[in-house]
Amino acid sequence: MTNEFDTTGPGSSTQETLTRMIASHTKAPGDYRTDIAGLGFFRRDCPAPPMTCMVEPSIILVAQGEKQLWVGGEGYRYSTSKFLITSLDLPANSEVLVASHEQPCLGLTFKLDMRMLAELIAQGDLPPIRDRAAVQGVGIGSVTLPLLASFERLLALFDEPQSIPVLAPLIQREIHYRLLQGDQAGRLRQITSVDGQGYRIGRAIDWLKLNYTSALRVDELAARVQMSTPTFHHHFRQLTRMSPLQYQKWLRLNEAKRLMLNEHQDVSSAAFKVGYESPSQFSREYSRLFGAPPKRDIAALRGNG
């Protein structure tokens, strides 16, 4: 195992370099895609309350500032010495804790490649997982100097874009390897193990994302991933902090919000399109999740409220 990163030690220069690199690509607050697959940047110039989001299997590394992710009422705080890791697609709320115009909150998101992790686990001489019980789908890991150095080399490729297709996959593989050597290795290995509960829950989530408009029979979904209904319920909630029905509801409501905001559909049309049979039930559940009825919420988002 590598030593935890010390922001006051000799490795702080690596973190400072990352900060400068990210700042050069993020001139204004927002989220930024990059030319490297799976890599994104973010910048926030002031603290912000929790905002609804779906977090993919990824790590989120803060180069400057501090953030917090809320999953099922539990907060996961991370900054320059701690990174956030998610091993499943998780409904959450993202909050900016420390940021200013002078020192914005800067960081990167790096999407995890589960196939690459499985390959590295198969090739590496790693001890077997003893506990097959599902762990939570989100955690906080310790930033290490080798991990930071890998990201520094990855970001340096923006200065030689012609090398990205050849060198980026090699560095991305190294980043996955570094993660498997760190304190979150158990979480990653458990979720990629085909005979583990976490892997089965991941398959169920993939099905829900594709079929969220359909009526959900939890016993049938449990059977689909070869689990008993009680076991499925227990591990699904342990990993996602939600029941399967709550997860489906979250998917439906957020898609309806997108339809109303981006495609200008009315409340009833959006409700029916995502699988609701009753617009009044849709409005009640929308208000509980977003804090305002659909029409008022969308008007506020458009600046008309």
N, C-alpha and C positions, 0 to 999 in steps of 0.2 A: 504494500500500500504506500502511496505517496503522501507526503506531508500536506496538511491543510495550508492553504494560502494565507499568508500574513500580509495584510495591506500596508504594514509599516516596514516590512522587511525588504530585502534586495529584489524580490519579485514584483514589488510595487511598480517598477518601471514598465513591466509588461502590461500591467493593468492600465497605466497611464497611456501607453501606446495604443491600447485598444480603445480607450476613451477618445483619443484624438482621431483615430481611424473612423469610428462610428460618427463622431461629430461632423467630420468632413462630408459624410454621405447623408446627413440629416439636418438640413438648414432650417427646418421649421417643424413644429410639433406634428406628430403623425406616425403612421406605420409604413414601412418601406419594404418593398420586395427588392431582391437583388438578382444579379445574373448567375448567382450560384444556387443551384436547386436546393430547396429546403432551408435556406438562410434568409432571415429578414432582420431589419433594424427597427428600433422605435426611439422616439424622443418625446418627452413631456416637459413643458416649461413651468408647470405649477402642480401642486398636489390636486388630486381629483378623487371624488367619491367612487365607490364600487360601481363598475359598469358591467352589464351582462355580456358574456362571451362564451364561445366554445373553444376549449383548449385541446389541440391535437397532441398525440404522443410526441413530446418534445422536451427540450430543456430551454429555460429562459435565464440568460446570464445578464446581470446588471453591471455595467462598467462604471457608472456614476449614479448616485441617488439610491432610492429604496422603494420597493413595491410590496404589495401583499395580494395574494389570491385567496378568495373565499370559496370554499367548496362545502356545501351542506352545513353552513353555519360555522365551520372551522376555518380559521385564518392561517395562512402559510406566508410568513414574512421572509423576504430575501433581499440581499444587497450585494455588495462587492465581494464578500467572503462566502456567501451562500447562494447556490443556484436553485431554481425551482425545476422539478422534473415531473412530468406526467407520462404515464405509460398507457393510458386509454384516452379516448375522446370524452372529455369531461365538461358538462355545463358548469360554469363558474361565474364569479364576479371579480374583476380585476380593479385594484385600487392603487393609486400613486400616493405614496406617503411622503417622500422627500424629493423635491424638485424646485428649481427656481430659474428665472431667465439667465442669471449669471452662471448657475451650475445646474443645467437641466438633467433630468433623469434620462440616461442613455443606456441602451443595451441591445441585445440581439436575441433572436429566437432561432433555434436549430431543430428542425424536424428529425425525429428518430426514424431510422430505417430498421424495422423489425426483422426483416430478412437478413440484413447485414449483421445485426446482433446475434441472430441464431447461427449464422455461419461462423462468427468469431467464437461463440460459445462451443460449437462443435469442434473447431480447430484447436482451441486453447485447452490446456491441461488444467481445468478448473474443477474444484471439488463439487460433488453433486449437491443439489438442493435438498436439505433434510426436511424442511417444513413445507408441505404442499398447500397449506391453507392460504387463501387469498389475502394479499396485503392491500393496503389502500392504493388507489390509482394515482395518488399525488404525494410528493415528498420534498424534503429540502436536503440538498447535498452540499458537501464541503467543496469549495473551489480549490483546485490544486494547481501548482505551477506548471506541470506538464499539460494539463488541460488548457490553461490560459495560453501557453506557448503554441499549442496546436491551433487555437482560434486565431492567434496573431498571424501565423503563417497562412491560414485560410484567407483572412482579410487582406493580407499583403498581395494576394493574387489580383486584386482589383487594379494594381499598378501594372500588371502584365496580363491583360485580359485574354491574349492569345493562348496563355498557358492554362486557363481555367478548365477546359474540357479534359486535359490530361492529368493535371495535378490536383484539382479539387476533389475528385473521388478518392484519391489516395489519402489526403488529409482528413476527409470526412470519415474514412475507415479508421484512421488513427484516433479521431475524437471518440468514436464508438468504443474503441479498445480502451481508451483512458477511462471512460465511464464504467466499463466492466471491471476496472481495477480500483474503483472508488467505493465510497460507502453506500452508494445506491445500486451496487451490482446485484444484490439479492432481488430487488424489485424488478430490475430489467430481466434477469434470468427467469424469474418466476412467470412473468407475463409472456415470455417467448417459449416456455416449456409446453409442448403439445399435450402433455398429460397432467397439466396443472389447472387449478380452478380459474386462475386469472386469464389464461388463454381462452377458456370456454366462454367466460364473460365477455371477453373481447369479441369473439365471434357473434355473440348475442347482440352486442352493441352495433356491430356492422350490419346485422339484419334489421335492427330497429331504424337505423339511419336510412336504409333503403325502403322501408315499409312503414314509415311512421303514420301514413294516412289510413292504414288498414286497422280494423278492430284487432286489439291485442288479447290473445289468450295466453296467459303466462305459462300455463302447464304445457301448451304446445311448443312455446319457445324454449322452455327448459328441456323438453324432450329433444328438440332440434340440436341442442348442444350437449346432449347426453348427460343431463343432470336431473336429479329429482327436484320437484317443485320447491320443497322447503329449503334444500341446499342451494338451489339457484337464487331464491329470494335472499337468503342470508349473505351469500358471497357478492351478489350484485349490489346490495346496499353497502356492504363493507367496502367495496372498491369505489363506488360512485357517490356514496352518501345519499342515494335516491333509490326508490323502488323502481322496477321496470315501468310501471304505469306513469310515475312522476317523470321519468326520463323521456318517455314518449310525449307526454304533455309539454315538456320543455321544448322538444324539437318542433312540435306543432305550433306552439305559440310564437316561437322565434321566426319560423318560416312565414307565418301569417303576418307578423310585423314587417318582414322584408317585402312581402307582396303589397301591403298597404303603402309602405314608405317609398319603395323603388318602382313598383309597377302600378301604383295609384288605384289599387282595387278597393272597393268598399268593404265595410266590416263583414257583411253577410257573405259576400263572395269569397273573401279570404278565409272565413271560418269554414265554409263548406269545402273549400279546396284542400284544406289540411286535414279534413276528416271529422270535423264537428258536425253534429246533426242539429244542434240548437245554437243559434247566434247569441241568445241570452246567456247560456252556459259559457260559451266562448268569452263573452265580455266579462263575466264574473271572474273567470280563471285568468284572463289577461290582466285585469286590474290587480289581482292578488300578486302576480309575478312582477309586473312593471310599475305598480303603484298608481296607475291612472287608467280610466277607460280607454279603449282603442282610439276613438276619434280625438279625444283630448291629447293623448300621448303623441299621436302622429302629427297633430297640428303643432304641438310644442317642438317636436324634432325638426319640423320644417320652418320654425321660427314664426309661426302664425298664432301661437298660443298666448 
